[in-house]
Amino acid sequence: MGDARLTPNHQRRASTKASRRAGEFAVWYLRVVTFVNLLSAVWVSFGNDVRRHNEENFFTPYLLTAGFASGVFTMFLAVTMRRRKRAAWILNIVISSLFLLLFTFAMLFADIRQHAQNWVSLILTAAFVASLVVGRREFYAKGDRSNPRLAAAVAVGGLLVSSLFAALLVTVANEAHDSHRSTFLERWGYGTMRLISVAADDSGFAGISTPNWVDIVINVISTVLILAVLYAAFRSRRAVDPLTEDDEARLRALLDRNGDRDSLGYFALRREKSVVWSPTGKAAVAYRVVGGVSLAAGDPIGDPEAWPGAIDPWLAEARAHGWIPAVMGASEEAGTVYARHGLDALELGDEALVETAEFTLEGRAMRTVRQAYNRVKRAGYTVRIRRHADIPADEMAHLLQRADDWRDGATERGFSMALGRLGDPADGQCVMLECMDSRAGGAGEGGELKALLSFVPWGPRGLSLDLMRRDRDADNGLMEFMVIELLQRAQEIKITQVSLNFAMFRSVFERGGRIGAGPVLRLWRSLLSFFSRWWQIESLYRANAKYRPIWEPRFLLFEKSADLPRIGIAAARAEGFLEAPGLPKWLHRKHLESRR
């Protein structure tokens, strides 16, 4: 894993103006065919015209046929070709070349070449094949090695099930007066033809006559099957290499030297991530592939002068596999460096940073916070602060059990600002805060445990918030009480700065509530307040603001605005807010590998 991979960049340098235009033509051809196929499926008269032109002495260009399935098929090919998938290029060149050979042979017959439409179809198909050949350098993105096996399994099993269902539907809805003449195998064949196209020739099926809605329902079923097969065939590889022990050791060495630059640096040690190194090994980009998005978080690790050497191979690797590159929570300094590599920036929000030497509960502005703190303290709560390495194994096991009991839901949330593990021996410099209720009799030393906070190191003299857990039956205000205790007792563990939660769209809430705010800003603030009912956007900002922190902006980096919806979904999945969609468990990659 230590070497940078620059092969995809060499592939891109081999690209020419002619190959780029040819590749664009191929993609646009498939887009137009997609539109015509879907239009034909819903516009009956147009669909009949397509059927008429695909019978006897007429034929249409490559992949042009009425139907939802054919429309979805060409749409997927257009999308995957747009993402530079090599597998999509191979599939298109094979099928279109066969079509071209068939059309060329057919043109040898006088009754076929007398129709002008056939010449147009031949020319368009030949132009598409030529564009694939000329633009072959533009399609280099690799897929997963297990995709062909998975796609074959989905196709065979799905076709069997869907064709049998189609045969059953044809049997039930058959309106032919001589329906007794048809056998089950003939009805099965009829249903299979309708799976391919609603404009299929049914002249050879005696004793079968179905309403138009049956043909459409069968074709929609085939559309679902096509979606599943194409997803399995063209899905992106999830990751190149997982984080190894050597990678983790090298990242920790970089954090020891440069960890104070970024409060999110320690979260690069999440073990489901992969890492790409600069040629010198002085910088690295840690990322995770989610839904075809190569998602990095925070700034690159290491010496800023070496950052470009790590960013280049990360982008090259993303392009080689057809991933969309994106960075969540980059600082302004890192955003500037990423921008030089072609990424655009969008401000996500602000991170709350507190300098412990400047924090105080004194003054009128802190009156509400001070009263809440004193109320919890008078109630008998105390806080114990320790490094993880100083916690005995049996006590750590108890803390882990309580943290798991208090977890909200089965999914462990977090990616950009969460370590994803607790109590690992390698994380001995993390800091644990335990809130004890001394009023609980017989609960052990210090009282009964009611809440936990865990912080990861931010350089030698800083901490970054990782995990918050509390007993839901405990008094309100425990988290604020624990944070204030940490800030006031910072000298006990020799820290000077603390990074708290990230507040999305903080500036909108702050400026939108001021006198003179414009109508657009007020509307944007109202929308965010509405969504805060579910996602706690505004409440998180206000929870951080009470400590009067320094607000540091954080940015989302991306290549194209059109990729933002996919990036947003990938980020939500990575953070644990969305469940990952996918195939049945028996078709998952891990399941297939475990059977080999």
PEMO-V699515 format. One line per field, one symbol per residue. ss: DSSP state (a for helix, b for strand, c for the rest). burial: 1 if it has 9 or more other ideal C-beta (glycine too) atoms within 8 Angstrom, else 0. A space follows every 10 residues. Layout:
BEGIN
ss: ???
burial: ???
END
This chain:
BEGIN
ss: ccccccaaaa aaacccaaaa aaaaaaaaaa aaaaaaaaaa aacaaaaaaa aaaccccccc cccccccaaa aaaaaaaaaa aaccbaaaaa aaaaaaaaaa aaaaaaccca aaaccaaaaa aaaaaaaaaa aaaacaaacc bcbcccaaaa aaaaaaaaaa aaaaaaaaaa aaacccccaa accaaaaaaa aaaaaacccc cccccccccc caaaaaaaaa aaaaaaaaaa aaaacbcccc ccccaaaaaa aaaaaaaaaa acccaaaaac cccbbbbccc ccbbbbbbbb ccbbbbbccc bbcaaaaaaa aaaaaaaaaa cccbbbbbbb caaaaaaaac cccbbbbbbb bbbbbaaacc cccaaaaaaa aaaaaaaacc bbbbbbbaaa ccaaaaaaaa aaaaaccccc cccccccccc ccccaaaccc bbbbbbbccc cccccccbbb bbbbbbbccc cbbbbbbbbb cccccccaaa aaaaaaaaca aaccccbbbb bbbbcaaaaa aaccccccaa aaaaaaaaaa aaaaacaaaa aaaaaccccb bbbbbbbbcc aaaaaaaaaa aaaaaccccc ccccaaacaa aaaaac
burial: 0001110110 1000100011 1111111011 1011011111 1000011111 1011000101 1111111111 1111111101 1011111110 1110111011 0011011000 0110101111 1101111111 1111111111 1011011001 1011100110 0111111011 1011010010 0100011111 1111111111 0000101101 0001111111 1111111111 1111111000 0010001101 1101100110 0111111111 1011111100 0111111111 0111111111 1111011111 1111111111 1111111111 1001101110 1010111111 1111110010 1000010011 0110110000 1110111100 1000011111 0110010000 0001111111 0110001001 1111111100 0010001011 1111111110 0111111011 0001001111 1111111011 0010101111 1111111111 1100001000 1101100110 1100001101 1111111010 1011111100 0011011011 1111110000 0010001110 110000
END
